[in-house]
Amino acid sequence: MATSLWRNWSGTETAEPVRTVQPGGVDEIAEAVREAARDGLRVKAIGAGHSFSGIAAPEGVLLDMGGLDDIVHVDTGTNLVTVEAGMPLWRLNQVLDAHGLALENMGDIDRQTVSGAISTGTHGTGDRYRGLAWQVQSLRLVLADGSAVRCSAERRPELFAAARIGLGALGIITEVTIQCVPAFQVQAVEAPMRLDAVLGGLEELVAENDHFEFYWFPHTDRTLTKQNNRYSMDERMRRPTRLSYWWNEGFTENVLWEASNRVGVRFPQAVPKLNRLAGRVWGARNYADVSHRVFTSPRKVVFKEMEYAIPRETLPKVLTDLKARVEDDGLNVSFPVEVRFAAADDVWLSTAYRRKTAYVAVHQYHRHDHEAYFKAASEIFDAVGGRPHWGKMHALGAERLAERYERFGDFLAVRDELDPDRRFANAYLDRVLGA
């Protein structure tokens, strides 16, 4: 039960828990929760620490979920896969590869644990596809009284509706069953385009590709578009060589990008020129690979991030306003703005709940000041009813968030029933859900 200073990946959050527990199974989790209750301590399950917000910050007992990363069951008849909650996504992909399966959609990072990615609303991009929580078919949790329960659409459906994106506020997820799909390849076509051309042809670009996203480089009119489309594993397609993968994913997007940002810190006036150069260096590519190797990329450059889900139809105005605000306020922005898309879903606290969504993510290198830029961006996003990503930086509280989620009150009712003493709360959840 040793303890030490906890720090998230980006360094935006730190905490010093009272004690750390490394459970090896459900019974040990239940006992840790009961002991915390006896000592009047709050409990937080911790995975990879890849959230930028304080959602996982442990104030009392830190439950290190790293030991719960086994396969529970793989059913190749139904494509249902059950794993322990501490399994990281990169290892889950290895498991699925071995069984000829895949996640239907993914975000662009695979370092998170399965439970962390689900609890914070991790998503990918695609007009016909939804986030990871939508793919979940059942969950097993340890509740505040130490009991272990299972939930699904048929068994305890209200708990299931709330817990798929539960923010860690309802219990400790111990197992997750995911509806997977047969493994598939993705052909990736990456090409530079002018921002006005992307916004002018947005409907076609989103509708005609399985997975479309783009990056806009502030201080320029340049974007890098990514048009990704799905194919059977039987199709013969050109995969990148090791040298090509290293050059693009390793050197250009990490080593060279880190160097560019370090120069920008020392010489802020050079940032617009560096962005224009980056828009040229990140040039056209056309390749194919197994789905998760296209969806995800290694991220070694440390940054801070805020992301909002906005109504799809507001995107052109939002980006136009953001572009003007960056220039008018003299903001120095070294990182591209990432834009992705998702279909509407019915998960209570999903940022895509009942509306077709565009995601706009703003980033800043960790050595650059982010506050003025993020504040300006959030004002633009808030003006169109944007919903902030639960795992990324934002300043909204429960009162304003309740206005943006139809089922917010229902979620709170489930929480009140299961955790009246707020055993699984922390300062972040006190702010976004109410103390």
C-alpha positions in Angstrom: 0.0 0.0 0.0 2.8 2.4 -0.9 1.9 5.8 -2.0 3.6 8.4 -4.2 2.8 11.5 -6.2 0.5 10.8 -9.1 0.8 12.8 -12.3 -1.1 12.5 -15.6 0.5 12.1 -19.0 0.5 15.8 -19.9 1.4 17.1 -16.5 -1.8 19.1 -16.2 -2.9 17.3 -13.0 -1.1 16.0 -10.0 -2.3 14.5 -6.7 -0.9 12.8 -3.6 -3.2 9.9 -2.6 -3.3 8.7 1.0 -2.5 5.2 -0.2 -2.1 3.1 -3.3 -3.7 -0.4 -3.8 -2.8 -2.7 -6.6 -5.7 -5.2 -6.7 -5.4 -8.5 -8.4 -9.1 -9.2 -8.8 -12.6 -8.2 -7.9 -12.5 -9.3 -4.3 -9.5 -7.1 -3.6 -11.2 -4.2 -5.3 -14.3 -4.7 -3.1 -12.2 -4.9 0.0 -10.3 -1.7 -0.9 -13.6 0.1 -1.4 -14.9 -1.1 2.0 -11.7 -0.1 3.7 -11.8 3.3 2.1 -15.4 3.7 3.4 -14.3 2.8 7.0 -11.5 5.4 6.8 -13.7 8.1 5.2 -11.6 8.2 2.0 -12.5 8.6 -1.6 -11.5 6.0 -4.2 -10.2 6.4 -7.8 -9.3 3.7 -10.3 -6.3 4.7 -12.3 -5.2 3.4 -15.7 -2.8 5.1 -18.1 -3.4 8.6 -16.8 -4.0 9.9 -20.3 -6.8 12.3 -19.5 -6.0 15.9 -19.6 -8.7 16.9 -17.1 -8.7 16.0 -13.4 -11.3 13.2 -13.9 -8.9 10.5 -12.6 -7.0 12.5 -9.9 -6.9 10.4 -6.8 -7.5 12.2 -3.5 -7.8 9.2 -1.1 -7.2 5.7 -2.3 -5.5 5.1 -5.7 -6.6 1.8 -7.2 -3.8 0.9 -9.7 -5.7 -1.2 -12.3 -2.5 -2.3 -14.1 -2.9 -5.9 -12.8 -6.3 -6.4 -14.3 -5.4 -6.8 -17.9 -6.3 -10.3 -18.9 -8.6 -11.8 -21.5 -11.8 -13.2 -20.0 -13.6 -14.6 -23.0 -13.5 -14.4 -26.8 -16.5 -15.6 -28.8 -15.7 -15.7 -32.5 -19.3 -16.7 -33.3 -20.8 -13.5 -31.9 -17.6 -11.4 -32.0 -18.2 -10.5 -28.4 -14.9 -10.0 -26.5 -14.7 -9.7 -22.7 -11.5 -8.3 -21.1 -10.5 -7.0 -17.7 -10.9 -3.3 -17.3 -7.2 -2.5 -16.9 -6.2 -3.8 -20.3 -4.7 -1.0 -22.5 -6.2 -0.5 -25.9 -2.9 -1.3 -27.7 -2.9 -4.8 -26.1 -6.6 -5.3 -26.8 -5.8 -4.7 -30.5 -3.1 -7.4 -30.3 -5.7 -9.8 -28.8 -8.2 -8.9 -31.5 -5.6 -9.4 -34.2 -5.0 -12.9 -33.0 -8.7 -13.7 -33.4 -9.3 -12.0 -36.7 -11.3 -9.2 -35.0 -11.2 -5.5 -34.6 -12.9 -2.6 -32.8 -15.4 -1.0 -35.1 -13.9 2.5 -34.6 -11.1 4.0 -32.6 -9.6 7.3 -31.5 -6.1 8.3 -32.5 -4.3 7.2 -29.3 -4.2 3.6 -27.9 -2.4 4.1 -24.6 -5.6 4.4 -22.5 -7.0 1.4 -20.6 -10.3 0.0 -21.8 -12.2 1.3 -18.8 -10.6 4.7 -18.9 -11.4 5.1 -22.6 -15.0 4.1 -22.1 -15.5 6.2 -18.9 -14.4 9.4 -20.5 -16.1 9.1 -23.9 -13.2 8.3 -26.2 -14.3 8.4 -29.9 -12.9 8.2 -33.4 -14.2 9.8 -36.6 -16.7 8.7 -39.2 -20.1 9.9 -40.3 -21.7 6.5 -39.7 -19.7 5.4 -36.7 -19.9 6.1 -32.9 -17.5 6.2 -29.9 -16.1 3.2 -28.0 -18.9 3.3 -25.4 -21.4 2.5 -28.1 -19.6 -0.7 -28.8 -19.9 -1.9 -25.1 -22.4 -4.7 -24.6 -22.1 -5.2 -20.8 -20.1 -4.1 -17.8 -19.1 -5.5 -14.4 -18.6 -3.0 -11.6 -17.8 -2.9 -7.9 -20.2 -0.4 -6.2 -19.7 1.8 -3.2 -21.0 -0.8 -0.8 -18.4 -3.3 -2.1 -20.9 -5.4 -4.1 -20.1 -6.6 -7.6 -22.8 -6.3 -10.3 -23.2 -6.8 -14.0 -25.3 -4.6 -16.2 -26.3 -4.6 -19.9 -29.3 -3.4 -22.0 -31.3 -6.2 -20.5 -29.9 -6.4 -17.0 -30.1 -3.2 -14.9 -30.5 -1.1 -18.0 -30.5 2.3 -16.3 -27.2 1.5 -14.7 -25.9 0.4 -18.1 -27.2 3.5 -19.8 -25.3 5.6 -17.2 -22.2 3.6 -16.7 -21.1 3.3 -20.4 -19.8 6.8 -20.0 -19.8 6.9 -16.2 -16.9 9.3 -15.5 -15.7 6.9 -12.8 -18.6 8.3 -10.7 -20.7 5.2 -10.3 -18.3 2.4 -9.4 -15.1 0.6 -10.3 -15.4 -1.1 -13.7 -13.7 -4.5 -13.6 -14.8 -6.2 -16.8 -16.0 -4.9 -20.2 -17.7 -6.9 -23.0 -17.3 -5.2 -26.4 -19.1 -6.0 -29.7 -16.2 -6.3 -32.1 -16.3 -6.8 -35.9 -14.3 -8.9 -38.3 -10.8 -7.5 -38.9 -10.5 -5.0 -41.7 -8.0 -2.9 -43.5 -8.2 0.9 -44.0 -6.8 2.7 -47.0 -5.6 6.1 -45.9 -5.3 9.0 -48.4 -3.7 12.0 -46.8 -3.6 15.2 -48.8 -3.1 19.0 -48.1 -6.1 21.2 -48.9 -6.9 24.9 -48.3 -9.2 25.5 -45.4 -11.9 27.2 -47.5 -11.9 24.3 -49.9 -12.4 21.8 -47.0 -15.2 23.8 -45.5 -16.8 24.4 -48.9 -16.8 20.7 -49.7 -17.4 19.4 -46.1 -20.6 17.6 -46.6 -19.2 15.5 -49.5 -15.9 14.8 -47.8 -17.7 13.6 -44.6 -20.4 11.6 -46.4 -18.3 10.0 -49.1 -15.6 8.6 -46.8 -15.9 6.0 -44.0 -13.7 8.1 -41.7 -12.8 11.7 -42.5 -10.8 14.1 -40.4 -8.6 17.1 -41.0 -6.0 19.2 -39.3 -5.9 23.0 -39.7 -2.6 24.8 -39.0 -3.3 28.1 -37.3 -1.8 31.3 -38.8 -2.2 29.6 -42.2 -4.9 28.5 -44.6 -3.4 25.1 -44.8 -5.0 21.8 -43.7 -4.0 18.2 -43.9 -7.0 16.0 -44.8 -7.3 12.3 -44.0 -9.8 10.2 -46.0 -9.8 6.7 -44.6 -11.9 3.9 -46.1 -12.5 0.3 -45.1 -11.7 -2.8 -47.0 -11.8 -6.6 -46.4 -8.6 -8.2 -45.2 -8.7 -10.3 -48.4 -8.0 -7.2 -50.5 -4.4 -6.9 -51.7 -3.3 -3.4 -50.6 0.0 -1.6 -50.2 1.1 -1.4 -46.6 3.8 1.1 -45.6 7.4 -0.2 -45.3 9.1 0.0 -41.9 11.2 2.9 -43.2 8.0 4.8 -44.4 6.3 4.1 -41.0 9.3 5.4 -39.1 9.7 8.5 -41.2 6.1 9.6 -40.9 4.9 8.3 -37.5 8.2 8.3 -35.7 10.4 11.0 -37.1 8.1 13.6 -38.8 5.2 13.6 -36.3 7.4 13.2 -33.2 11.1 14.0 -33.5 10.8 16.8 -36.0 7.6 18.1 -34.4 9.2 18.2 -31.0 12.1 20.2 -32.4 9.8 22.6 -34.2 7.9 23.3 -31.0 11.0 23.8 -29.0 12.1 26.4 -31.5 8.7 28.1 -31.2 9.1 28.3 -27.4 12.4 30.1 -27.8 11.4 32.2 -30.7 7.6 32.8 -30.5 7.6 35.1 -33.6 8.7 32.1 -35.7 5.5 30.1 -34.9 3.5 31.2 -38.0 6.5 30.3 -40.3 7.0 27.0 -38.5 3.3 26.2 -39.0 3.5 26.9 -42.7 6.5 24.6 -42.9 4.7 21.9 -41.0 1.8 22.2 -43.5 4.3 21.3 -46.3 6.2 18.6 -44.5 3.1 16.7 -43.5 2.4 16.0 -47.1 0.4 13.6 -49.3 0.4 9.9 -48.5 -1.6 6.9 -49.7 -1.2 3.6 -47.9 -3.2 0.8 -46.3 -2.9 -1.2 -43.1 -4.8 -3.1 -40.4 -7.4 -0.7 -39.0 -5.9 0.1 -35.7 -2.5 1.0 -37.3 -4.2 3.6 -39.4 -6.6 4.9 -36.7 -3.9 5.4 -34.1 -0.4 7.0 -34.0 2.3 7.3 -31.4 2.2 10.6 -29.5 5.5 11.4 -27.9 5.3 15.2 -28.1 3.7 16.3 -24.8 0.8 18.8 -25.2 -2.3 20.1 -23.5 -5.7 19.6 -25.1 -9.3 20.9 -25.0 -11.9 19.3 -27.2 -15.6 20.2 -27.7 -18.3 18.3 -29.5 -20.4 20.9 -31.5 -23.5 20.5 -33.7 -22.2 19.5 -37.1 -23.9 22.4 -38.9 -22.0 25.0 -36.8 -18.5 23.8 -37.8 -17.8 26.3 -40.6 -18.7 29.3 -38.5 -16.8 27.9 -35.5 -13.6 27.5 -37.4 -14.0 30.9 -39.1 -14.5 32.5 -35.8 -11.6 30.6 -34.2 -9.3 31.6 -37.1 -10.2 35.3 -36.7 -9.9 35.2 -32.9 -6.3 33.7 -33.1 -5.2 36.6 -35.3 -7.2 39.4 -33.7 -6.0 38.4 -30.1 -2.4 37.9 -31.3 -2.5 34.3 -29.9 0.6 32.1 -30.6 -0.6 28.7 -31.6 1.9 26.1 -32.6 -0.3 23.0 -32.7 -2.8 22.2 -35.5 -6.5 22.1 -34.7 -8.0 18.6 -35.2 -11.5 18.2 -36.5 -13.4 14.8 -36.5 -17.0 13.7 -36.9 -19.4 11.2 -35.4 -22.9 9.9 -35.8 -25.5 10.6 -33.1 -25.9 8.0 -30.3 -28.0 7.4 -27.2 -25.4 7.1 -24.4 -26.6 9.5 -21.7 -23.4 11.5 -21.2 -22.0 11.0 -24.7 -20.9 14.2 -26.3 -22.7 13.0 -29.4 -25.9 12.3 -27.6 -28.8 12.6 -30.1 -27.0 14.9 -32.6 -24.6 14.5 -35.5 -21.4 15.9 -34.2 -18.2 17.6 -35.2 -15.3 17.5 -32.7 -12.9 20.4 -32.6 -9.8 19.8 -30.6 -7.4 22.6 -29.8 -3.9 21.8 -28.5 -0.9 23.7 -27.2 2.7 22.5 -26.7 3.2 21.8 -23.0 5.9 24.5 -22.7 3.6 27.2 -24.3 1.0 29.1 -22.4 -2.4 27.7 -23.2 -4.8 29.7 -21.1 -5.7 32.7 -23.4 -6.1 30.4 -26.4 -8.2 27.8 -24.7 -10.4 30.5 -23.1 -11.0 32.1 -26.5 -11.8 28.8 -28.1 -14.2 27.7 -25.3 -16.1 31.0 -25.7 -16.7 30.1 -29.4 -17.6 26.5 -28.6 -19.9 27.5 -25.7 -21.8 29.9 -28.0 -23.1 27.0 -30.1 -23.9 24.7 -27.2 -20.7 22.7 -27.4 -20.1 19.8 -25.0 -16.6 19.4 -23.7 -14.8 16.1 -23.8 -14.9 14.7 -20.3 -11.2 13.7 -20.3 -9.9 16.9 -21.7 -9.4 20.4 -20.3 -12.4 22.7 -19.8 -13.9 25.0 -17.2 -17.7 24.2 -17.3 -19.6 23.2 -14.1 -22.7 21.1 -13.4 -25.2 23.9 -13.9 -24.1 24.7 -17.5 -23.5 21.0 -18.4 -27.0 20.1 -17.3 -28.3 22.4 -20.0 -26.5 20.5 -22.7 -27.5 16.9 -21.7 -31.1 15.8 -21.7 -30.3 12.8 -19.4 -28.0 14.7 -17.0 -30.7 14.5 -14.2 -31.2 10.8 -14.8 -27.5 10.2 -14.5 -27.4 12.1 -11.2 -30.3 10.0 -9.9 -28.5 6.8 -10.6 -25.4 8.2 -8.9 -27.4 9.3 -5.9 -28.8 5.8 -5.5 -25.4 4.0 -6.0 -23.0 6.3 -4.3 -24.8 8.7 -1.9 -21.6 9.3 0.1 -19.6 10.2 -3.1 -17.0 7.5 -2.5 -15.9 7.7 -6.1 -15.9 11.5 -6.4 -13.0 13.9 -6.6 -12.7 17.7 -7.1 -13.3 17.4 -10.9 -16.5 15.4 -10.4 -17.7 17.8 -7.7 -17.4 20.5 -10.3 -19.0 18.8 -13.3 -21.7 16.8 -11.5 -22.2 18.9 -8.4 -20.8 18.3 -4.9 
